[in-house]
Amino acid sequence: MQKISTVTASVIVLIAFYFTLSWGYEALRILTSPSYGLEDVWRSQFLFGIGRVFDLGPVGLIKLAAFFGTLKLAVACICALHIADRARCLMDGQPNSEILEGGLILVVLISIVSVGPASWSHSTDLMREHAYQLLFAALATGLCIFERSHARRAEPAAAEVPSRPQV
């Protein structure tokens, strides 16, 4: 059973590392761009779709792009924090996976909001990109739930072991 928990923790860390790098890079690209990433039509297509739905003007689109860039930076920081927490707990202790689960909920929400306009514009490549991120987040969330339930089952078993009296 130790191998399963090691594999589970490794996959969770790899997915957190993926979101740290990819979303962190994208967030920095968005937030350091003079037009908040709107010049990249491929990556900002979902922003234009959301802007069409809510009838946003140019200033509203820039604010929306900055908002999504900030959310992506927050997710990247949450995932980096979880990786650091896993490294801290490597020797002993249980990592706090609730922080990562909160970040993964943000990933799911952003991916769902992003895949809607991609489906309206019939862009299968863009839908595929957001669907992969949604699947990674779902996999990591499921593994966090499995890891937590495995840890809860292991606690009573460790408490039931009788201790030997000292002679």
Sequence and secondary structure as in RCSB ss.txt:
>XXXX:A:sequence
MQKISTVTASVIVLIAFYFTLSWGYEALRILTSPSYGLEDVWRSQFLFGIGRVFDLGPVGLIKLAAFFGTLKLAV
ACICALHIADRARCLMDGQPNSEILEGGLILVVLISIVSVGPASWSHSTDLMREHAYQLLFAALATGLCIFERSH
ARRAEPAAAEVPSRPQV
>XXXX:A:secstr
 HHHHHHHHHHHHHHHHHHHHHHHHHHHHHHHSTTTTTT TTTTHHHHHHHHHTT  HHHHHHHHHHHHHHHHHH
HHHHHHHHHHHHHTTSSS   THHHHHHHHHHHHHHHHHHHHHHHTT HHHHHHHHHHHHHHHHHHHHHHHHHHH
HHHHHHHHHTS      
